[in-house]
Amino acid sequence: MILVGNQRAGARDLALHLLKDENDHVHVHEIKGFVATDLMGAFKETEAIAKGTKCRQFLFSLSLNPPEHERCTVQDFEKAIDKVEVKLGLTDQPRAIVFHEKEGRRHCHTVWSRIDTDTMKAIQLSHSKKKLISLSKELYLTHGWRLPAGHIDRKLSDPRTFTLAEWQQAKRNGQDPREIKEALREAWSISDDQASLTQVLKERGYALAHGNRRSIVVVDRFGEIYALPRQLKLKTKQVKARITEPDELRPVDNVKAEIDQRIAKSLTTFAGELETEQKRLKQDYQDKLHALRERQRKERSDLMEMQKQRRETEAVARSQRFRRGLKGLWDVLRGEHARITKENKQDAAACLKRDHAEFHAKIERHLDERKAMKVGRSHAIAAAKEIQIQRIDLLTVLDKNLIFKTNKFQRIRLKRL
């Protein structure tokens, strides 16, 4: 289970983010230790208390992500959260737990107040990152999951990992930052000098340029700029060692201007066709997704209402086991009342366990349905790409200069689906 935590402020922004409707399902599982009973109120309550201290980052936010193909129960998440509390020294601190479901995957967010109200000081979270990495390895081993390569040896960590800024840069044009890094790494690995690197990058839709602030950058088909050393996770001097003639690199502004003119002139008409097809496929998918979400939410709501009514009925039945009046007093004296009380507690616990199992089974079925829709969407996109590629092959007979430009353009545009 991947654990990512950080200290932060912004009570309102965090609450809005956790309740954002872009997820298929959002479930506030627990709000404990706060006077407020809602997420926004709980975080603002901590913010108000923190004003009596010098602490600015008064919250600790943690995300818990199981492996993609593994499923965790609520109890698994709760046990992991309890271990984090002990590891970081957050035991008995007010906390909130929120579950998110998206594209057939379920993960959890937990937020603690760092303010110890007895001392009015913030709890120090020294070396929290190292502690979370250590606990993450422990959870993988406990559940028998395969450890990610980066947990075995940091040198083997996925080179396609990206920062928030890199993700936002790629998202502006509907691209996957992992694929960008993979394309640049592949181009670097199969080239051995400046000329071959320039050619290989060109084939992948990138142009080498001289940056305004960074000496060596690449520019993609949309004019986005990427620092080559950072993308390759190499030192600048290692990259410069292969660029033997840096004076031949054109200024990045010139490259961007050329790209803008070429794309605007050559692909405007074809872009319109792709845009129409993209919108149709996307709207069809969004309609189906909306219908699935609404149906699943209604099923969960109906199940929760049914369980609530059943618990009330069962509670009444358990209360009727006690006799009243003199007979009830006699039951107290001879221990029968205590026996029934114990039996009722055991029965209530068993019923609660049954309700949790029913709700978890419903969630599992919904996750499978959502994942099946995601797979179907991937197949539809692949089919659409194949059709467009065939159309492009016909166009390239007329103009070989558009072979890569058109092909690359349509691939990027279709990735927005």
RAGIVEN-V429807 format. One record per residue. N is the residue number from 1. RES is the residue in three letters. SS is DSSP state (A for helix, B for strand, O for the rest). NEAR is the number of other C-alpha atoms within 12 Angstrom. Layout:
# RAGIVEN-V429807
n = (N:N)
res = (RES:RES)
ss = (SS:SS)
near = (NEAR:NEAR)
This chain:
# RAGIVEN-V429807
n = (1:2:3:4:5:6:7:8:9:10:11:12:13:14:15:16:17:18:19:20:21:22:23:24:25:26:27:28:29:30:31:32:33:34:35:36:37:38:39:40:41:42:43:44:45:46:47:48:49:50:51:52:53:54:55:56:57:58:59:60:61:62:63:64:65:66:67:68:69:70:71:72:73:74:75:76:77:78:79:80:81:82:83:84:85:86:87:88:89:90:91:92:93:94:95:96:97:98:99:100:101:102:103:104:105:106:107:108:109:110:111:112:113:114:115:116:117:118:119:120:121:122:123:124:125:126:127:128:129:130:131:132:133:134:135:136:137:138:139:140:141:142:143:144:145:146:147:148:149:150:151:152:153:154:155:156:157:158:159:160:161:162:163:164:165:166:167:168:169:170:171:172:173:174:175:176:177:178:179:180:181:182:183:184:185:186:187:188:189:190:191:192:193:194:195:196:197:198:199:200:201:202:203:204:205:206:207:208:209:210:211:212:213:214:215:216:217:218:219:220:221:222:223:224:225:226:227:228:229:230:231:232:233:234:235:236:237:238:239:240:241:242:243:244:245:246:247:248:249:250:251:252:253:254:255:256:257:258:259:260:261:262:263:264:265:266:267:268:269:270:271:272:273:274:275:276:277:278:279:280:281:282:283:284:285:286:287:288:289:290:291:292:293:294:295:296:297:298:299:300:301:302:303:304:305:306:307:308:309:310:311:312:313:314:315:316:317:318:319:320:321:322:323:324:325:326:327:328:329:330:331:332:333:334:335:336:337:338:339:340:341:342:343:344:345:346:347:348:349:350:351:352:353:354:355:356:357:358:359:360:361:362:363:364:365:366:367:368:369:370:371:372:373:374:375:376:377:378:379:380:381:382:383:384:385:386:387:388:389:390:391:392:393:394:395:396:397:398:399:400:401:402:403:404:405:406:407:408:409:410:411:412:413:414:415:416:417)
res = (MET:ILE:LEU:VAL:GLY:ASN:GLN:ARG:ALA:GLY:ALA:ARG:ASP:LEU:ALA:LEU:HIS:LEU:LEU:LYS:ASP:GLU:ASN:ASP:HIS:VAL:HIS:VAL:HIS:GLU:ILE:LYS:GLY:PHE:VAL:ALA:THR:ASP:LEU:MET:GLY:ALA:PHE:LYS:GLU:THR:GLU:ALA:ILE:ALA:LYS:GLY:THR:LYS:CYS:ARG:GLN:PHE:LEU:PHE:SER:LEU:SER:LEU:ASN:PRO:PRO:GLU:HIS:GLU:ARG:CYS:THR:VAL:GLN:ASP:PHE:GLU:LYS:ALA:ILE:ASP:LYS:VAL:GLU:VAL:LYS:LEU:GLY:LEU:THR:ASP:GLN:PRO:ARG:ALA:ILE:VAL:PHE:HIS:GLU:LYS:GLU:GLY:ARG:ARG:HIS:CYS:HIS:THR:VAL:TRP:SER:ARG:ILE:ASP:THR:ASP:THR:MET:LYS:ALA:ILE:GLN:LEU:SER:HIS:SER:LYS:LYS:LYS:LEU:ILE:SER:LEU:SER:LYS:GLU:LEU:TYR:LEU:THR:HIS:GLY:TRP:ARG:LEU:PRO:ALA:GLY:HIS:ILE:ASP:ARG:LYS:LEU:SER:ASP:PRO:ARG:THR:PHE:THR:LEU:ALA:GLU:TRP:GLN:GLN:ALA:LYS:ARG:ASN:GLY:GLN:ASP:PRO:ARG:GLU:ILE:LYS:GLU:ALA:LEU:ARG:GLU:ALA:TRP:SER:ILE:SER:ASP:ASP:GLN:ALA:SER:LEU:THR:GLN:VAL:LEU:LYS:GLU:ARG:GLY:TYR:ALA:LEU:ALA:HIS:GLY:ASN:ARG:ARG:SER:ILE:VAL:VAL:VAL:ASP:ARG:PHE:GLY:GLU:ILE:TYR:ALA:LEU:PRO:ARG:GLN:LEU:LYS:LEU:LYS:THR:LYS:GLN:VAL:LYS:ALA:ARG:ILE:THR:GLU:PRO:ASP:GLU:LEU:ARG:PRO:VAL:ASP:ASN:VAL:LYS:ALA:GLU:ILE:ASP:GLN:ARG:ILE:ALA:LYS:SER:LEU:THR:THR:PHE:ALA:GLY:GLU:LEU:GLU:THR:GLU:GLN:LYS:ARG:LEU:LYS:GLN:ASP:TYR:GLN:ASP:LYS:LEU:HIS:ALA:LEU:ARG:GLU:ARG:GLN:ARG:LYS:GLU:ARG:SER:ASP:LEU:MET:GLU:MET:GLN:LYS:GLN:ARG:ARG:GLU:THR:GLU:ALA:VAL:ALA:ARG:SER:GLN:ARG:PHE:ARG:ARG:GLY:LEU:LYS:GLY:LEU:TRP:ASP:VAL:LEU:ARG:GLY:GLU:HIS:ALA:ARG:ILE:THR:LYS:GLU:ASN:LYS:GLN:ASP:ALA:ALA:ALA:CYS:LEU:LYS:ARG:ASP:HIS:ALA:GLU:PHE:HIS:ALA:LYS:ILE:GLU:ARG:HIS:LEU:ASP:GLU:ARG:LYS:ALA:MET:LYS:VAL:GLY:ARG:SER:HIS:ALA:ILE:ALA:ALA:ALA:LYS:GLU:ILE:GLN:ILE:GLN:ARG:ILE:ASP:LEU:LEU:THR:VAL:LEU:ASP:LYS:ASN:LEU:ILE:PHE:LYS:THR:ASN:LYS:PHE:GLN:ARG:ILE:ARG:LEU:LYS:ARG:LEU)
ss = (O:B:B:B:B:B:B:B:O:O:A:A:A:A:A:A:A:A:O:O:O:O:O:O:B:B:B:B:B:B:B:B:O:O:O:O:O:O:A:A:A:A:A:A:A:A:A:A:A:A:O:O:O:O:O:O:O:O:B:B:B:B:B:B:B:O:O:O:O:O:O:O:O:A:A:A:A:A:A:A:A:A:A:A:A:A:A:A:O:O:O:O:O:O:B:B:B:B:B:B:B:B:O:O:B:B:B:B:B:B:B:B:B:O:B:B:O:O:O:O:B:B:O:O:O:O:O:A:A:A:A:A:A:A:A:A:A:A:A:A:A:A:A:O:O:O:O:O:A:A:A:A:O:A:A:A:O:O:O:O:O:O:O:A:A:A:A:A:A:A:A:O:O:O:O:O:A:A:A:A:A:A:A:A:A:A:A:A:A:O:O:O:O:A:A:A:A:A:A:A:A:A:A:O:O:O:B:B:B:B:O:O:O:O:O:O:B:B:B:O:O:O:O:O:B:B:B:A:A:A:A:A:O:O:O:A:A:A:A:A:A:A:O:O:O:A:A:A:O:O:B:A:A:A:A:A:A:A:A:A:A:A:A:A:A:A:O:A:A:A:A:A:A:A:A:A:A:A:A:A:A:A:A:A:A:A:A:A:A:A:A:A:A:A:A:A:A:A:A:A:A:A:A:A:A:A:A:A:A:A:A:A:A:A:A:A:A:A:A:O:O:O:O:O:A:A:A:A:A:A:A:A:A:O:O:A:A:A:A:A:A:A:A:A:A:A:A:A:A:A:A:A:A:A:A:A:A:A:A:A:A:A:A:A:A:A:A:A:A:A:A:A:A:A:A:A:A:A:A:A:A:A:A:A:A:A:A:A:A:A:A:A:A:A:A:A:A:A:O:A:A:A:A:A:A:A:A:A:A:A:A:A:A:A:O:O:O)
near = (41:31:35:28:31:25:29:24:27:23:32:23:16:30:27:20:20:34:25:20:16:18:25:33:36:28:29:26:24:26:26:25:26:28:18:19:20:26:36:27:21:31:43:28:29:42:31:25:29:29:20:19:21:15:25:24:28:39:42:39:37:37:31:36:31:31:23:20:16:22:27:31:25:29:17:23:32:25:20:35:40:23:23:40:32:19:23:30:26:29:22:24:31:32:39:40:35:39:34:31:35:28:28:30:32:38:39:40:38:43:46:50:47:40:40:27:24:12:13:20:21:32:30:20:28:15:16:28:21:19:23:32:27:24:30:37:28:23:31:27:17:16:22:13:21:22:25:23:14:19:26:18:12:13:12:14:16:19:26:25:23:24:16:11:13:26:22:16:23:29:23:19:25:23:30:27:29:23:25:39:35:23:30:39:27:22:32:33:18:18:19:19:21:28:23:20:30:33:20:26:34:25:26:34:34:36:41:47:37:30:27:17:14:21:26:40:39:44:37:39:41:33:30:32:32:36:32:38:26:28:33:31:24:17:16:20:16:17:30:22:17:23:30:19:18:23:16:15:25:25:26:30:24:20:28:28:19:21:26:21:17:21:27:20:16:22:30:18:14:25:27:17:18:33:26:17:25:28:20:19:27:26:17:17:24:21:16:20:29:22:17:27:29:17:19:28:23:17:20:26:19:16:23:20:16:17:24:18:15:19:23:17:16:22:21:15:15:22:20:16:21:25:17:14:10:11:14:19:16:16:20:19:13:13:15:19:23:19:17:23:20:16:18:23:18:15:20:25:17:16:23:21:18:17:23:21:19:21:26:23:20:24:35:25:20:31:32:25:26:32:25:19:26:24:17:18:25:21:16:24:27:19:16:26:28:18:20:29:24:18:21:29:19:17:22:18:13:12:15:15:17:26:27:29:33:38:34:29:39:40:34:33:35:36:30:23:34)
